[in-house]
Amino acid sequence: MFVSVDGKLGSDELARVSPLDHGLLVGDGVFETLRVYDGTPFAWRRHIERLERSAEGLGLHVPDRRLLRERADEVLSANDLADARLRITVTGGPSPLGSERGDTPPTVIVAASPVTPWPPTTMLVTVPWPRNERGAVTGLKTISYAENVRALAYAAERGGGEALFTNTVGDVCEGTGANIFAVLDGTLTTPPEESGCLPGVTRALTLEIAAAAGIPTSVVRIRPEELLGASEVFVTSSTREIQPVDRIDDTPFGAPGPLTERLAEAFSELVRTTPDP
Ligand SMILES: Cc1ncc(COP(=O)(O)O)c(C=O)c1O
């Protein structure tokens, strides 16, 4: 696999990141995962804007957009990938061994891999740990994903394909790598950013698609018992797109529900017609 590290394109086996990189030592960094369709990273502008917001939140500097795009295109073409998962990672760079960041420039890594298709439906497993909706990095896409690793493994051990996090006040929040939607009394509903969820690019696009189709939407707190009473549930992410949920713990759901199916079709249409919505 070819990767770009600080603008140098080379084999991942030969690429070098310092063992003192602050991303590696303490998880100090931000990232984006984009879906590439037919050679073009989908929703590039929205992802780069979020990368810049996340970086600003951590006080990190991100190279300019044009440069990042050149590196992304370079990596995609070196790996001969038309449909891919593209990842941009920006870390604190080589640093002292503690929480204090060094004064070196950030490390910028661009990598891509083939896409592995998701199952047509998935099961969510509620995990026993809360998302902190009031943390210092809440809402930022930082690389500190050990909690997500743990939660996804917990879900997988119980037959789930994604975890379900509630937050410190017990409201529904999100998954480890996906946002959550429910159809409640005919209204497409998703938790607000104040719930502690990541402001997902696919989440925003789904809300926009629904509104354009005349489907009532609501961004509002959801209690777990309301979620279990929903007529349809699905999760969204750049790689999962709109994935129907067929079960949450012991509660089964018809999947895909009619609204989910309609939105998934509209999302595919958006991908076909509008590469950078
Ligand atoms: C924690 C978390 N929530 C939600 C999402 C979905 O975001 P997006 O639709 O921008 O991919 C992700 C994406 O990986 C994520 O990591």
The ligand as an SDF file (V2000), in Angstrom:
LIG
                    3D

 16 16  0  0  0  0  0  0  0  0999 V2000
  -17.8630    8.7650   16.5020 C   0  0  0  0  0  0  0  0  0  0  0  0
  -18.4200    8.9410   15.1450 C   0  0  0  0  0  0  0  0  0  0  0  0
  -19.6910    9.3520   15.0000 N   0  0  0  0  0  0  0  0  0  0  0  0
  -20.2450    9.5260   13.7790 C   0  0  0  0  0  0  0  0  0  0  0  0
  -19.5420    9.2630   12.6180 C   0  0  0  0  0  0  0  0  0  0  0  0
  -20.1760    9.4710   11.2670 C   0  0  0  0  0  0  0  0  0  0  0  0
  -19.6370   10.5990   10.6350 O   0  0  0  0  0  0  0  0  0  0  0  0
  -19.5660   10.7750    9.0510 P   0  0  0  0  0  0  0  0  0  0  0  0
  -20.9600   10.6560    8.5350 O   0  0  0  0  0  0  0  0  0  0  0  0
  -19.0050   12.1400    8.8740 O   0  0  0  0  0  0  0  0  0  0  0  0
  -18.6740    9.7040    8.5170 O   0  0  0  0  0  0  0  0  0  0  0  0
  -18.2180    8.8460   12.7210 C   0  0  0  0  0  0  0  0  0  0  0  0
  -17.4420    8.5650   11.5050 C   0  0  0  0  0  0  0  0  0  0  0  0
  -16.5370    7.7930   11.4940 O   0  0  0  0  0  0  0  0  0  0  0  0
  -17.6440    8.6890   14.0070 C   0  0  0  0  0  0  0  0  0  0  0  0
  -16.3770    8.2950   14.1460 O   0  0  0  0  0  0  0  0  0  0  0  0
  1  2  1  0
  2  3  1  0
  2 15  2  0
  3  4  2  0
  4  5  1  0
  5  6  1  0
  5 12  2  0
  6  7  1  0
  7  8  1  0
  8  9  2  0
  8 10  1  0
  8 11  1  0
 12 13  1  0
 12 15  1  0
 13 14  2  0
 15 16  1  0
M  END
$$$$
